[in-house]
């Protein structure tokens, strides 16, 4: 087993409002080894981004981490104050947010935005910070870096803006990179380039947590996958095991909804219903109202996450616990 960069254990994150407690993340545990790419998949509203924001310490009132542990190379992050977290964000752990156009400052040249990260975390001259910025912009595949350095976000294509965000996240060579939907709204060619770039970063020792609803991206990039639904991890397995032997009805539904050239059907299959209201979760299994295999037990008892094989866990009453090999 590779050395762990990140270990999340029994994480609970909630938001407290007039509607009651909104349970965004419930009993989530995951591990990312050094140089490993781990994927988190699920529909919108399943808690994927809330896990990432919890790791980054970006949960603000009325939300909070209720309980659980987040270890970055053995250091507990949940006990750190805001000033201590600011020293870690951008340096030891970085995040690429979903939409670069809204994440980048529209009034500031992109090169200065990347350079600012270096200046905040290291006591270096402006020229050294500039040279490091030019180097990382070139490393992520941005052409004509000196010209792009002086460009504003609106002057760049979506793919180049995404590369700027990745450069900003990587300029301090963090131990962990979190990429939240990094290929959304990109064309197929640019998507392939971003996937290759993230894979290269992992090959160079950076641990990557990629959040996506795109199973094609996950299949190409991830080593291990966590499937989330209504704040829970409902299945966890290596990427090959998950695609070859999916066991949770929700995972099966996600895979059936993916278009395939080999499929004989011209109609895409769908999962009926919608993700439940996290402030009013159903009794028992959260997926039961949408599940075609629902039993009486499913509507009264929440299933546990059990091991069904080596590195494969499932939260479903249909599965039986087995001893891992």
ZADO-1210 file (C-alpha; in nm, 4 decimals, padded with zeros to 6 digits):
<atoms>
<atom x="00.0000" y="00.0000" z="00.0000" code="UNK" pos="1"/>
<atom x="00.1335" y="00.3437" z="-00.0946" code="UNK" pos="2"/>
<atom x="00.1939" y="00.6137" z="00.1633" code="UNK" pos="3"/>
<atom x="-00.1210" y="00.8170" z="00.2385" code="UNK" pos="4"/>
<atom x="-00.1264" y="01.1839" z="00.1468" code="UNK" pos="5"/>
<atom x="-00.4871" y="01.2316" z="00.2589" code="UNK" pos="6"/>
<atom x="-00.7010" y="01.0315" z="00.4994" code="UNK" pos="7"/>
<atom x="-01.0606" y="01.1376" z="00.5626" code="UNK" pos="8"/>
<atom x="-01.2332" y="00.9433" z="00.8400" code="UNK" pos="9"/>
<atom x="-01.6061" y="00.9478" z="00.9287" code="UNK" pos="10"/>
<atom x="-01.6551" y="01.3052" z="00.8090" code="UNK" pos="11"/>
<atom x="-01.9871" y="01.4790" z="00.8793" code="UNK" pos="12"/>
<atom x="-02.0543" y="01.8275" z="00.7392" code="UNK" pos="13"/>
<atom x="-02.3897" y="02.0025" z="00.7851" code="UNK" pos="14"/>
<atom x="-02.5571" y="02.3361" z="00.7207" code="UNK" pos="15"/>
<atom x="-02.7991" y="02.4710" z="00.9809" code="UNK" pos="16"/>
<atom x="-03.0928" y="02.6780" z="00.8588" code="UNK" pos="17"/>
<atom x="-03.4540" y="02.7557" z="00.9382" code="UNK" pos="18"/>
<atom x="-03.5443" y="02.4383" z="00.7482" code="UNK" pos="19"/>
<atom x="-03.3341" y="02.2357" z="00.9890" code="UNK" pos="20"/>
<atom x="-03.0034" y="02.0541" z="00.9557" code="UNK" pos="21"/>
<atom x="-02.8972" y="01.9955" z="00.5960" code="UNK" pos="22"/>
<atom x="-02.6710" y="01.6910" z="00.6064" code="UNK" pos="23"/>
<atom x="-02.4384" y="01.7567" z="00.3132" code="UNK" pos="24"/>
<atom x="-02.1714" y="01.4993" z="00.4048" code="UNK" pos="25"/>
<atom x="-02.2447" y="01.1926" z="00.6165" code="UNK" pos="26"/>
<atom x="-01.9888" y="00.9455" z="00.7482" code="UNK" pos="27"/>
<atom x="-01.7532" y="00.9841" z="00.4524" code="UNK" pos="28"/>
<atom x="-01.4155" y="00.8118" z="00.4696" code="UNK" pos="29"/>
<atom x="-01.1604" y="00.8073" z="00.1887" code="UNK" pos="30"/>
<atom x="-00.7899" y="00.7679" z="00.1358" code="UNK" pos="31"/>
<atom x="-00.5526" y="00.9043" z="-00.1298" code="UNK" pos="32"/>
<atom x="-00.2006" y="00.7646" z="-00.1621" code="UNK" pos="33"/>
<atom x="00.1002" y="00.9598" z="-00.2844" code="UNK" pos="34"/>
<atom x="00.0799" y="01.0058" z="-00.6613" code="UNK" pos="35"/>
<atom x="-00.2648" y="00.8432" z="-00.6708" code="UNK" pos="36"/>
<atom x="-00.5659" y="00.9786" z="-00.8586" code="UNK" pos="37"/>
<atom x="-00.8950" y="00.9266" z="-00.6748" code="UNK" pos="38"/>
<atom x="-01.2298" y="01.0062" z="-00.8336" code="UNK" pos="39"/>
<atom x="-01.5555" y="01.1080" z="-00.6652" code="UNK" pos="40"/>
<atom x="-01.8691" y="01.0716" z="-00.8780" code="UNK" pos="41"/>
<atom x="-02.2409" y="01.1265" z="-00.8403" code="UNK" pos="42"/>
<atom x="-02.5224" y="01.3573" z="-00.9473" code="UNK" pos="43"/>
<atom x="-02.5337" y="01.7249" z="-00.8559" code="UNK" pos="44"/>
<atom x="-02.6320" y="01.7651" z="-00.4925" code="UNK" pos="45"/>
<atom x="-02.4749" y="01.4378" z="-00.3757" code="UNK" pos="46"/>
<atom x="-02.2084" y="01.6064" z="-00.1593" code="UNK" pos="47"/>
<atom x="-01.9014" y="01.5775" z="-00.3839" code="UNK" pos="48"/>
<atom x="-01.7999" y="01.9434" z="-00.3713" code="UNK" pos="49"/>
<atom x="-01.8839" y="01.9655" z="-00.0003" code="UNK" pos="50"/>
<atom x="-01.6246" y="01.6956" z="00.0699" code="UNK" pos="51"/>
<atom x="-01.3660" y="01.9000" z="-00.1221" code="UNK" pos="52"/>
<atom x="-01.4570" y="02.2227" z="00.0562" code="UNK" pos="53"/>
<atom x="-01.4411" y="02.0431" z="00.3912" code="UNK" pos="54"/>
<atom x="-01.0881" y="01.9268" z="00.3118" code="UNK" pos="55"/>
<atom x="-00.9907" y="02.2824" z="00.2152" code="UNK" pos="56"/>
<atom x="-01.1493" y="02.4300" z="00.5283" code="UNK" pos="57"/>
<atom x="-01.3879" y="02.6379" z="00.3176" code="UNK" pos="58"/>
<atom x="-01.7106" y="02.5532" z="00.4999" code="UNK" pos="59"/>
<atom x="-01.8516" y="02.8803" z="00.6336" code="UNK" pos="60"/>
<atom x="-02.1517" y="02.9588" z="00.8540" code="UNK" pos="61"/>
<atom x="-02.4237" y="02.8414" z="00.8632" code="UNK" pos="62"/>
<atom x="-02.2247" y="02.5294" z="00.7719" code="UNK" pos="63"/>
<atom x="-01.9635" y="02.3484" z="00.9759" code="UNK" pos="64"/>
<atom x="-01.7756" y="02.0219" z="01.0056" code="UNK" pos="65"/>
<atom x="-01.9756" y="01.8438" z="01.2749" code="UNK" pos="66"/>
<atom x="-01.7299" y="01.5610" z="01.3354" code="UNK" pos="67"/>
<atom x="-01.4642" y="01.3489" z="01.1696" code="UNK" pos="68"/>
<atom x="-01.0962" y="01.3639" z="01.0864" code="UNK" pos="69"/>
<atom x="-00.9034" y="01.5024" z="00.7876" code="UNK" pos="70"/>
<atom x="-00.5335" y="01.4137" z="00.7889" code="UNK" pos="71"/>
<atom x="-00.2916" y="01.5647" z="00.5373" code="UNK" pos="72"/>
<atom x="00.0361" y="01.3714" z="00.5680" code="UNK" pos="73"/>
<atom x="-00.0600" y="01.2992" z="00.9269" code="UNK" pos="74"/>
<atom x="-00.1540" y="01.6586" z="01.0177" code="UNK" pos="75"/>
<atom x="-00.5107" y="01.7049" z="01.1448" code="UNK" pos="76"/>
<atom x="-00.6746" y="01.9868" z="00.9459" code="UNK" pos="77"/>
<atom x="-01.0078" y="02.0076" z="01.1304" code="UNK" pos="78"/>
<atom x="-00.8390" y="02.1459" z="01.4437" code="UNK" pos="79"/>
<atom x="-00.6572" y="02.4303" z="01.2633" code="UNK" pos="80"/>
<atom x="-00.7680" y="02.7933" z="01.2784" code="UNK" pos="81"/>
<atom x="-00.8215" y="03.0127" z="00.9734" code="UNK" pos="82"/>
<atom x="-00.4723" y="03.1671" z="00.9866" code="UNK" pos="83"/>
<atom x="-00.3108" y="02.8230" z="00.9983" code="UNK" pos="84"/>
<atom x="-00.5302" y="02.6970" z="00.7139" code="UNK" pos="85"/>
<atom x="-00.4328" y="02.9957" z="00.4987" code="UNK" pos="86"/>
<atom x="-00.0697" y="02.8856" z="00.5251" code="UNK" pos="87"/>
<atom x="-00.1621" y="02.5411" z="00.3955" code="UNK" pos="88"/>
<atom x="-00.4092" y="02.6358" z="00.1205" code="UNK" pos="89"/>
<atom x="-00.2315" y="02.6985" z="-00.2065" code="UNK" pos="90"/>
<atom x="00.0942" y="02.5589" z="-00.0710" code="UNK" pos="91"/>
<atom x="00.0319" y="02.2050" z="00.0562" code="UNK" pos="92"/>
<atom x="-00.3187" y="02.1526" z="-00.0812" code="UNK" pos="93"/>
<atom x="-00.4714" y="02.3390" z="-00.3755" code="UNK" pos="94"/>
<atom x="-00.8076" y="02.3336" z="-00.5483" code="UNK" pos="95"/>
<atom x="-00.9159" y="02.3949" z="-00.9076" code="UNK" pos="96"/>
<atom x="-01.2740" y="02.5201" z="-00.8911" code="UNK" pos="97"/>
<atom x="-01.5506" y="02.4347" z="-01.1368" code="UNK" pos="98"/>
<atom x="-01.5695" y="02.7483" z="-01.3505" code="UNK" pos="99"/>
<atom x="-01.2430" y="02.9371" z="-01.4135" code="UNK" pos="100"/>
<atom x="-01.4204" y="03.2454" z="-01.5500" code="UNK" pos="101"/>
<atom x="-01.5847" y="03.3068" z="-01.2130" code="UNK" pos="102"/>
<atom x="-01.2828" y="03.1897" z="-01.0106" code="UNK" pos="103"/>
<atom x="-01.0313" y="03.4219" z="-01.1764" code="UNK" pos="104"/>
<atom x="-01.0306" y="03.7954" z="-01.1007" code="UNK" pos="105"/>
<atom x="-01.1608" y="03.9609" z="-01.4219" code="UNK" pos="106"/>
<atom x="-00.9776" y="04.2884" z="-01.3482" code="UNK" pos="107"/>
<atom x="-00.6337" y="04.1338" z="-01.2929" code="UNK" pos="108"/>
<atom x="-00.3892" y="03.9914" z="-01.5448" code="UNK" pos="109"/>
<atom x="-00.3710" y="03.6138" z="-01.5179" code="UNK" pos="110"/>
<atom x="00.0068" y="03.6064" z="-01.4722" code="UNK" pos="111"/>
<atom x="-00.0163" y="03.8332" z="-01.1693" code="UNK" pos="112"/>
<atom x="-00.2884" y="03.6124" z="-01.0215" code="UNK" pos="113"/>
<atom x="-00.0602" y="03.3079" z="-01.0391" code="UNK" pos="114"/>
<atom x="00.2400" y="03.5110" z="-00.9206" code="UNK" pos="115"/>
<atom x="00.0436" y="03.6307" z="-00.6187" code="UNK" pos="116"/>
<atom x="00.0300" y="03.2724" z="-00.4851" code="UNK" pos="117"/>
<atom x="00.4111" y="03.2556" z="-00.4826" code="UNK" pos="118"/>
<atom x="00.4448" y="03.5949" z="-00.3146" code="UNK" pos="119"/>
<atom x="00.1986" y="03.5009" z="-00.0390" code="UNK" pos="120"/>
<atom x="00.3656" y="03.1736" z="00.0552" code="UNK" pos="121"/>
<atom x="00.7343" y="03.2485" z="-00.0048" code="UNK" pos="122"/>
<atom x="00.9614" y="03.5454" z="00.0643" code="UNK" pos="123"/>
<atom x="01.1032" y="03.5872" z="-00.2857" code="UNK" pos="124"/>
<atom x="01.1650" y="03.8824" z="-00.5139" code="UNK" pos="125"/>
<atom x="00.9034" y="03.9897" z="-00.7680" code="UNK" pos="126"/>
<atom x="01.1334" y="03.8817" z="-01.0504" code="UNK" pos="127"/>
<atom x="01.1834" y="03.5339" z="-00.9065" code="UNK" pos="128"/>
<atom x="00.8077" y="03.5003" z="-00.8511" code="UNK" pos="129"/>
<atom x="00.7526" y="03.6124" z="-01.2112" code="UNK" pos="130"/>
<atom x="01.0004" y="03.3588" z="-01.3491" code="UNK" pos="131"/>
<atom x="00.8400" y="03.0791" z="-01.1520" code="UNK" pos="132"/>
<atom x="00.5008" y="03.1883" z="-01.2838" code="UNK" pos="133"/>
<atom x="00.6225" y="03.1841" z="-01.6438" code="UNK" pos="134"/>
<atom x="00.7724" y="02.8387" z="-01.5861" code="UNK" pos="135"/>
<atom x="00.4519" y="02.6876" z="-01.4467" code="UNK" pos="136"/>
<atom x="00.2380" y="02.8484" z="-01.7214" code="UNK" pos="137"/>
<atom x="00.4676" y="02.6860" z="-01.9761" code="UNK" pos="138"/>
<atom x="00.4617" y="02.3532" z="-01.7881" code="UNK" pos="139"/>
<atom x="00.0813" y="02.3298" z="-01.8104" code="UNK" pos="140"/>
<atom x="00.0968" y="02.3784" z="-02.1870" code="UNK" pos="141"/>
<atom x="00.0108" y="02.7457" z="-02.2307" code="UNK" pos="142"/>
<atom x="00.1720" y="02.8759" z="-02.5528" code="UNK" pos="143"/>
<atom x="00.3409" y="03.2174" z="-02.5813" code="UNK" pos="144"/>
<atom x="00.3568" y="03.2450" z="-02.2030" code="UNK" pos="145"/>
<atom x="00.4975" y="03.5992" z="-02.1917" code="UNK" pos="146"/>
<atom x="00.2003" y="03.7275" z="-02.3896" code="UNK" pos="147"/>
<atom x="-00.0495" y="03.5150" z="-02.1962" code="UNK" pos="148"/>
<atom x="00.1042" y="03.6347" z="-01.8680" code="UNK" pos="149"/>
<atom x="-00.0308" y="03.9840" z="-01.9432" code="UNK" pos="150"/>
<atom x="-00.3721" y="03.8708" z="-02.0663" code="UNK" pos="151"/>
<atom x="-00.6987" y="03.9196" z="-01.8783" code="UNK" pos="152"/>
<atom x="-00.9243" y="03.6156" z="-01.8229" code="UNK" pos="153"/>
<atom x="-01.1789" y="03.7231" z="-02.0846" code="UNK" pos="154"/>
<atom x="-00.9035" y="03.7287" z="-02.3480" code="UNK" pos="155"/>
<atom x="-00.8339" y="03.3553" z="-02.3051" code="UNK" pos="156"/>
<atom x="-01.0294" y="03.0523" z="-02.4229" code="UNK" pos="157"/>
<atom x="-01.1999" y="02.8208" z="-02.1742" code="UNK" pos="158"/>
<atom x="-00.9201" y="02.5671" z="-02.2070" code="UNK" pos="159"/>
<atom x="-00.6482" y="02.8257" z="-02.1429" code="UNK" pos="160"/>
<atom x="-00.8357" y="02.9647" z="-01.8420" code="UNK" pos="161"/>
<atom x="-00.8578" y="02.6128" z="-01.7012" code="UNK" pos="162"/>
<atom x="-00.4825" y="02.5731" z="-01.7510" code="UNK" pos="163"/>
<atom x="-00.4240" y="02.9010" z="-01.5685" code="UNK" pos="164"/>
<atom x="-00.6286" y="02.7676" z="-01.2762" code="UNK" pos="165"/>
<atom x="-00.4243" y="02.4467" z="-01.2747" code="UNK" pos="166"/>
<atom x="-00.1025" y="02.6508" z="-01.2930" code="UNK" pos="167"/>
<atom x="-00.2202" y="02.8572" z="-00.9958" code="UNK" pos="168"/>
<atom x="-00.2935" y="02.5389" z="-00.8031" code="UNK" pos="169"/>
<atom x="00.0405" y="02.3781" z="-00.8962" code="UNK" pos="170"/>
<atom x="00.2866" y="02.6683" z="-00.8714" code="UNK" pos="171"/>
<atom x="00.3746" y="02.5795" z="-00.5099" code="UNK" pos="172"/>
<atom x="00.3975" y="02.2065" z="-00.5938" code="UNK" pos="173"/>
<atom x="00.1299" y="02.0994" z="-00.3417" code="UNK" pos="174"/>
<atom x="00.1077" y="01.7522" z="-00.2003" code="UNK" pos="175"/>
<atom x="-00.2625" y="01.7330" z="-00.2896" code="UNK" pos="176"/>
<atom x="-00.4520" y="01.8828" z="-00.5838" code="UNK" pos="177"/>
<atom x="-00.8333" y="01.8861" z="-00.5758" code="UNK" pos="178"/>
<atom x="-00.9953" y="01.9315" z="-00.9175" code="UNK" pos="179"/>
<atom x="-01.3690" y="02.0014" z="-00.9074" code="UNK" pos="180"/>
<atom x="-01.5227" y="01.9283" z="-01.2498" code="UNK" pos="181"/>
<atom x="-01.2027" y="02.0387" z="-01.4294" code="UNK" pos="182"/>
<atom x="-01.3302" y="01.9505" z="-01.7784" code="UNK" pos="183"/>
<atom x="-01.6822" y="02.0967" z="-01.7614" code="UNK" pos="184"/>
<atom x="-01.7799" y="02.2937" z="-02.0765" code="UNK" pos="185"/>
<atom x="-01.4526" y="02.2070" z="-02.2537" code="UNK" pos="186"/>
<atom x="-01.4483" y="02.0531" z="-02.6003" code="UNK" pos="187"/>
<atom x="-01.3238" y="01.6970" z="-02.6439" code="UNK" pos="188"/>
<atom x="-00.9732" y="01.7957" z="-02.7564" code="UNK" pos="189"/>
<atom x="-00.9095" y="02.0320" z="-02.4660" code="UNK" pos="190"/>
<atom x="-01.0671" y="01.7812" z="-02.2237" code="UNK" pos="191"/>
<atom x="-00.8154" y="01.5187" z="-02.3370" code="UNK" pos="192"/>
<atom x="-00.5310" y="01.7656" z="-02.2846" code="UNK" pos="193"/>
<atom x="-00.6458" y="01.8494" z="-01.9302" code="UNK" pos="194"/>
<atom x="-00.6783" y="01.4778" z="-01.8463" code="UNK" pos="195"/>
<atom x="-00.3252" y="01.4134" z="-01.9747" code="UNK" pos="196"/>
<atom x="-00.1948" y="01.7062" z="-01.7697" code="UNK" pos="197"/>
<atom x="-00.3552" y="01.5823" z="-01.4464" code="UNK" pos="198"/>
<atom x="-00.2208" y="01.2326" z="-01.5111" code="UNK" pos="199"/>
<atom x="00.1274" y="01.3779" z="-01.5614" code="UNK" pos="200"/>
<atom x="00.1036" y="01.5647" z="-01.2301" code="UNK" pos="201"/>
<atom x="00.0152" y="01.2390" z="-01.0532" code="UNK" pos="202"/>
<atom x="00.3026" y="01.0576" z="-01.2231" code="UNK" pos="203"/>
<atom x="00.5329" y="01.3251" z="-01.0787" code="UNK" pos="204"/>
<atom x="00.4117" y="01.2505" z="-00.7230" code="UNK" pos="205"/>
<atom x="00.1177" y="01.4872" z="-00.6713" code="UNK" pos="206"/>
<atom x="-00.1921" y="01.3233" z="-00.5241" code="UNK" pos="207"/>
<atom x="-00.5092" y="01.4191" z="-00.7137" code="UNK" pos="208"/>
<atom x="-00.8722" y="01.4173" z="-00.6020" code="UNK" pos="209"/>
<atom x="-01.0940" y="01.4654" z="-00.9064" code="UNK" pos="210"/>
<atom x="-01.4651" y="01.5367" z="-00.8672" code="UNK" pos="211"/>
<atom x="-01.6815" y="01.4728" z="-01.1697" code="UNK" pos="212"/>
<atom x="-02.0181" y="01.3551" z="-01.2980" code="UNK" pos="213"/>
<atom x="-01.8395" y="01.2458" z="-01.6175" code="UNK" pos="214"/>
<atom x="-01.7693" y="00.8735" z="-01.5880" code="UNK" pos="215"/>
<atom x="-01.5637" y="00.8824" z="-01.9072" code="UNK" pos="216"/>
<atom x="-01.3161" y="01.1231" z="-01.7469" code="UNK" pos="217"/>
<atom x="-01.3047" y="00.9105" z="-01.4315" code="UNK" pos="218"/>
<atom x="-01.2410" y="00.5937" z="-01.6341" code="UNK" pos="219"/>
<atom x="-00.9439" y="00.7542" z="-01.8097" code="UNK" pos="220"/>
<atom x="-00.7872" y="00.9219" z="-01.5094" code="UNK" pos="221"/>
<atom x="-00.8713" y="00.7666" z="-01.1720" code="UNK" pos="222"/>
<atom x="-00.7044" y="00.4769" z="-00.9920" code="UNK" pos="223"/>
<atom x="-00.9803" y="00.4435" z="-00.7306" code="UNK" pos="224"/>
<atom x="-01.3391" y="00.5713" z="-00.7289" code="UNK" pos="225"/>
<atom x="-01.5887" y="00.6734" z="-00.4595" code="UNK" pos="226"/>
<atom x="-01.9555" y="00.6935" z="-00.5637" code="UNK" pos="227"/>
<atom x="-02.1582" y="00.9393" z="-00.3542" code="UNK" pos="228"/>
<atom x="-02.5322" y="00.9730" z="-00.3089" code="UNK" pos="229"/>
<atom x="-02.7187" y="01.2042" z="-00.0680" code="UNK" pos="230"/>
<atom x="-02.4034" y="01.2781" z="00.1290" code="UNK" pos="231"/>
<atom x="-02.2976" y="00.9130" z="00.1676" code="UNK" pos="232"/>
<atom x="-02.0358" y="00.7025" z="-00.0029" code="UNK" pos="233"/>
<atom x="-02.2467" y="00.4197" z="-00.1484" code="UNK" pos="234"/>
<atom x="-01.9703" y="00.2334" z="-00.3305" code="UNK" pos="235"/>
<atom x="-01.5904" y="00.2404" z="-00.3320" code="UNK" pos="236"/>
<atom x="-01.3602" y="00.0348" z="-00.5535" code="UNK" pos="237"/>
<atom x="-01.0650" y="00.0460" z="-00.7894" code="UNK" pos="238"/>
<atom x="-01.1610" y="00.1985" z="-01.1230" code="UNK" pos="239"/>
<atom x="-01.1368" y="-00.1398" z="-01.2996" code="UNK" pos="240"/>
<atom x="-01.3435" y="-00.3178" z="-01.0343" code="UNK" pos="241"/>
<atom x="-01.6090" y="-00.0467" z="-01.0330" code="UNK" pos="242"/>
<atom x="-01.6635" y="-00.0547" z="-01.4092" code="UNK" pos="243"/>
<atom x="-01.6348" y="-00.4341" z="-01.4382" code="UNK" pos="244"/>
<atom x="-01.8340" y="-00.5265" z="-01.1289" code="UNK" pos="245"/>
<atom x="-02.0630" y="-00.2422" z="-01.0087" code="UNK" pos="246"/>
<atom x="-02.2837" y="-00.3617" z="-00.7234" code="UNK" pos="247"/>
<atom x="-02.4848" y="-00.0701" z="-00.5870" code="UNK" pos="248"/>
<atom x="-02.8086" y="-00.0009" z="-00.7795" code="UNK" pos="249"/>
<atom x="-02.7140" y="00.3678" z="-00.8011" code="UNK" pos="250"/>
<atom x="-02.3744" y="00.2901" z="-00.9557" code="UNK" pos="251"/>
<atom x="-02.5458" y="00.0576" z="-01.2025" code="UNK" pos="252"/>
<atom x="-02.7880" y="00.3364" z="-01.2915" code="UNK" pos="253"/>
<atom x="-02.5077" y="00.5849" z="-01.3529" code="UNK" pos="254"/>
<atom x="-02.3245" y="00.3441" z="-01.5810" code="UNK" pos="255"/>
<atom x="-02.6392" y="00.2565" z="-01.7767" code="UNK" pos="256"/>
<atom x="-02.7040" y="00.6270" z="-01.8384" code="UNK" pos="257"/>
<atom x="-02.3708" y="00.6665" z="-02.0212" code="UNK" pos="258"/>
<atom x="-02.3915" y="00.6727" z="-02.3999" code="UNK" pos="259"/>
<atom x="-02.1920" y="00.3939" z="-02.5675" code="UNK" pos="260"/>
<atom x="-02.1152" y="00.3235" z="-02.9306" code="UNK" pos="261"/>
<atom x="-02.1461" y="-00.0476" z="-02.8485" code="UNK" pos="262"/>
<atom x="-02.4985" y="-00.0133" z="-02.7111" code="UNK" pos="263"/>
<atom x="-02.7750" y="-00.1572" z="-02.9303" code="UNK" pos="264"/>
<atom x="-03.0337" y="00.0746" z="-02.7762" code="UNK" pos="265"/>
<atom x="-03.0922" y="00.4198" z="-02.9250" code="UNK" pos="266"/>
<atom x="-03.2597" y="00.5408" z="-02.6045" code="UNK" pos="267"/>
<atom x="-03.0504" y="00.6476" z="-02.3053" code="UNK" pos="268"/>
<atom x="-03.1560" y="00.4899" z="-01.9783" code="UNK" pos="269"/>
<atom x="-03.2292" y="00.7206" z="-01.6863" code="UNK" pos="270"/>
<atom x="-03.2592" y="00.6938" z="-01.3100" code="UNK" pos="271"/>
<atom x="-03.6167" y="00.7898" z="-01.2148" code="UNK" pos="272"/>
<atom x="-03.6752" y="01.0612" z="-00.9560" code="UNK" pos="273"/>
<atom x="-03.4335" y="01.3161" z="-00.8116" code="UNK" pos="274"/>
<atom x="-03.1761" y="01.3404" z="-00.5328" code="UNK" pos="275"/>
<atom x="-03.3649" y="01.3774" z="-00.2015" code="UNK" pos="276"/>
<atom x="-03.3825" y="01.6974" z="00.0010" code="UNK" pos="277"/>
<atom x="-03.0835" y="01.6762" z="00.2361" code="UNK" pos="278"/>
<atom x="-03.2852" y="01.8516" z="00.5071" code="UNK" pos="279"/>
<atom x="-03.5539" y="01.5815" z="00.4929" code="UNK" pos="280"/>
<atom x="-03.3857" y="01.2550" z="00.4023" code="UNK" pos="281"/>
<atom x="-03.6085" y="00.9463" z="00.3750" code="UNK" pos="282"/>
<atom x="-03.6002" y="00.6869" z="00.6500" code="UNK" pos="283"/>
<atom x="-03.3716" y="00.3956" z="00.5672" code="UNK" pos="284"/>
<atom x="-03.1691" y="00.3957" z="00.2462" code="UNK" pos="285"/>
<atom x="-03.1636" y="00.7384" z="00.0803" code="UNK" pos="286"/>
<atom x="-03.1735" y="00.5778" z="-00.2647" code="UNK" pos="287"/>
<atom x="-03.4740" y="00.3540" z="-00.1859" code="UNK" pos="288"/>
<atom x="-03.7411" y="00.5848" z="-00.3443" code="UNK" pos="289"/>
<atom x="-03.5569" y="00.5624" z="-00.6800" code="UNK" pos="290"/>
<atom x="-03.4372" y="00.2017" z="-00.6608" code="UNK" pos="291"/>
<atom x="-03.5979" y="-00.0728" z="-00.8724" code="UNK" pos="292"/>
<atom x="-03.4621" y="-00.3339" z="-00.6284" code="UNK" pos="293"/>
<atom x="-03.6090" y="-00.1736" z="-00.3157" code="UNK" pos="294"/>
<atom x="-03.7191" y="-00.4113" z="-00.0377" code="UNK" pos="295"/>
<atom x="-03.9188" y="-00.3455" z="00.2811" code="UNK" pos="296"/>
<atom x="-03.5969" y="-00.3360" z="00.4815" code="UNK" pos="297"/>
<atom x="-03.4610" y="-00.0576" z="00.2601" code="UNK" pos="298"/>
<atom x="-03.7333" y="00.1856" z="00.3701" code="UNK" pos="299"/>
<atom x="-03.6730" y="00.1343" z="00.7410" code="UNK" pos="300"/>
<atom x="-03.3015" y="00.0690" z="00.7973" code="UNK" pos="301"/>
<atom x="-02.9977" y="00.2585" z="00.6701" code="UNK" pos="302"/>
<atom x="-02.7511" y="00.0065" z="00.5207" code="UNK" pos="303"/>
<atom x="-02.3905" y="00.0041" z="00.6372" code="UNK" pos="304"/>
<atom x="-02.0882" y="00.0374" z="00.4091" code="UNK" pos="305"/>
<atom x="-01.9528" y="-00.3182" z="00.3993" code="UNK" pos="306"/>
<atom x="-01.6535" y="-00.4839" z="00.2351" code="UNK" pos="307"/>
<atom x="-01.7493" y="-00.7157" z="-00.0513" code="UNK" pos="308"/>
<atom x="-01.3953" y="-00.7848" z="-00.1706" code="UNK" pos="309"/>
<atom x="-01.0441" y="-00.6502" z="-00.1574" code="UNK" pos="310"/>
<atom x="-01.0760" y="-00.2699" z="-00.1683" code="UNK" pos="311"/>
<atom x="-01.4430" y="-00.2893" z="-00.2708" code="UNK" pos="312"/>
<atom x="-01.7130" y="-00.1552" z="-00.0367" code="UNK" pos="313"/>
<atom x="-02.0868" y="-00.1155" z="-00.0935" code="UNK" pos="314"/>
<atom x="-02.3705" y="00.0419" z="00.1087" code="UNK" pos="315"/>
<atom x="-02.6673" y="-00.1765" z="00.0150" code="UNK" pos="316"/>
<atom x="-02.8839" y="-00.4388" z="00.1849" code="UNK" pos="317"/>
<atom x="-02.8485" y="-00.6599" z="-00.1236" code="UNK" pos="318"/>
<atom x="-02.4759" y="-00.7094" z="-00.0637" code="UNK" pos="319"/>
<atom x="-02.3160" y="-00.9345" z="00.1931" code="UNK" pos="320"/>
<atom x="-01.9995" y="-00.8617" z="00.3855" code="UNK" pos="321"/>
<atom x="-01.7027" y="-01.0803" z="00.2932" code="UNK" pos="322"/>
<atom x="-01.3520" y="-01.1031" z="00.4301" code="UNK" pos="323"/>
<atom x="-01.1111" y="-00.8985" z="00.2184" code="UNK" pos="324"/>
<atom x="-00.8345" y="-01.1034" z="00.0603" code="UNK" pos="325"/>
</atoms>
